[in-house]
Amino acid sequence: MQPERRRFTRYAIKSGCYAMTGMSLSKFGKIVDLSLNGIAFDYLVNTNDADTSTKESNIVKFFSMNADFHLHELHCKVIYDIPISTTKHSDDGIILKNRCGVQFLSLTDSQTEQLNQFVQTYTDEHPT
């Protein structure tokens, strides 16, 4: 077994929290886990769509569905954006479930404080 390489603890997210990134914030999906250094989220994509990559994005937003929390305009770097399952084959293409992992870059003090509040409120505070 390889030792854990991550420097920041990851936390599982309670339901109802979502992230957006990609060109025109076109990638929208449920947050899987979060650390003080980045997030991972799952989203659906049609292989016939022109832009199936988030590689060019440098902004991520995330929020709770009950609208009591949102954190916008976090600068980030996409670390991975990979298919994790095939959902449906159709005449309109193949629907894939992708997982995107982003690393936060240059957070302001205010963003760091909000991120800590998000961890306290929307995670089980048990590392994954």
C-alpha positions in Angstrom: 0.0 0.0 0.0 1.4 3.4 -1.0 1.5 6.1 1.7 -0.9 9.0 1.4 0.6 11.9 -0.5 -1.9 14.5 0.3 -0.9 17.2 2.7 -4.4 18.3 3.6 -7.1 16.2 5.2 -10.1 15.4 2.9 -13.6 15.5 4.3 -16.8 13.8 3.0 -19.5 16.3 2.1 -23.0 16.1 3.4 -25.7 16.0 0.7 -26.8 19.1 -1.1 -23.5 20.7 -2.0 -22.4 21.4 -5.5 -19.6 22.8 -7.6 -19.2 24.5 -11.0 -16.2 24.9 -13.2 -15.2 24.6 -16.9 -15.6 27.0 -19.8 -18.7 29.2 -19.0 -19.1 27.2 -15.8 -20.6 24.4 -17.8 -19.5 21.6 -15.5 -22.0 21.3 -12.6 -22.0 18.4 -10.1 -22.2 17.1 -6.6 -19.1 17.6 -4.4 -17.6 14.3 -3.3 -15.0 15.5 -0.9 -13.1 18.7 0.1 -9.9 19.7 1.8 -8.5 23.2 2.5 -6.5 22.7 -0.7 -9.2 21.6 -3.2 -12.3 19.7 -4.0 -13.5 16.7 -6.1 -16.9 16.6 -7.7 -18.9 14.4 -10.0 -20.7 15.6 -13.1 -22.5 14.2 -16.2 -21.2 15.0 -19.7 -22.5 14.0 -23.1 -19.6 12.9 -25.4 -21.2 14.8 -28.3 -20.8 18.1 -26.4 -18.1 20.3 -27.9 -16.3 21.0 -24.6 -15.9 17.9 -22.4 -12.8 19.2 -20.7 -12.3 21.5 -17.7 -8.6 21.8 -18.3 -8.9 25.4 -19.5 -10.9 26.6 -16.4 -9.2 28.5 -13.7 -12.3 29.4 -11.6 -14.4 27.2 -9.4 -17.6 28.0 -7.5 -19.4 25.9 -4.9 -22.5 26.3 -2.9 -25.2 24.5 -0.9 -28.6 23.9 -2.5 -30.5 25.5 0.4 -28.7 28.8 -0.6 -27.2 29.4 2.9 -23.7 29.1 1.6 -21.8 30.0 -1.6 -18.2 30.6 -2.4 -17.5 32.1 -5.8 -14.5 33.0 -7.9 -11.9 30.7 -6.3 -8.9 30.5 -8.5 -7.9 26.9 -9.1 -6.0 24.4 -11.2 -7.7 21.3 -12.6 -5.6 18.3 -11.4 -7.7 15.6 -13.0 -11.0 15.3 -15.0 -11.6 11.7 -15.7 -14.6 9.4 -16.7 -15.6 7.2 -13.8 -18.6 5.4 -15.4 -20.8 5.2 -18.5 -24.4 6.1 -17.7 -26.3 5.8 -21.0 -25.7 5.1 -24.7 -28.1 6.9 -27.0 -28.4 8.4 -30.5 -27.3 11.7 -28.8 -24.0 10.2 -27.7 -22.7 8.5 -24.6 -23.4 10.1 -21.2 -20.4 9.8 -18.9 -20.1 10.4 -15.2 -16.8 12.3 -14.7 -14.9 13.2 -11.6 -13.1 16.5 -11.5 -10.5 17.4 -8.9 -9.3 20.9 -8.5 -6.6 22.5 -6.4 -7.3 26.0 -4.9 -4.8 28.7 -5.8 -4.0 32.0 -4.0 -7.0 32.1 -1.7 -7.7 35.4 0.1 -7.9 35.5 3.9 -11.7 35.9 3.5 -12.0 32.9 1.2 -9.9 30.8 3.6 -12.2 31.8 6.4 -15.3 30.9 4.4 -13.7 27.6 3.4 -13.1 26.7 7.1 -16.7 27.6 7.8 -17.9 25.4 5.0 -15.8 22.5 6.4 -17.4 23.0 9.9 -20.9 23.2 8.5 -21.1 20.8 5.6 -18.7 18.0 6.3 -18.9 15.1 8.7 -15.5 16.2 9.9 -14.3 12.7 9.6 -11.4 12.3 7.1 -12.1 10.2 4.0 
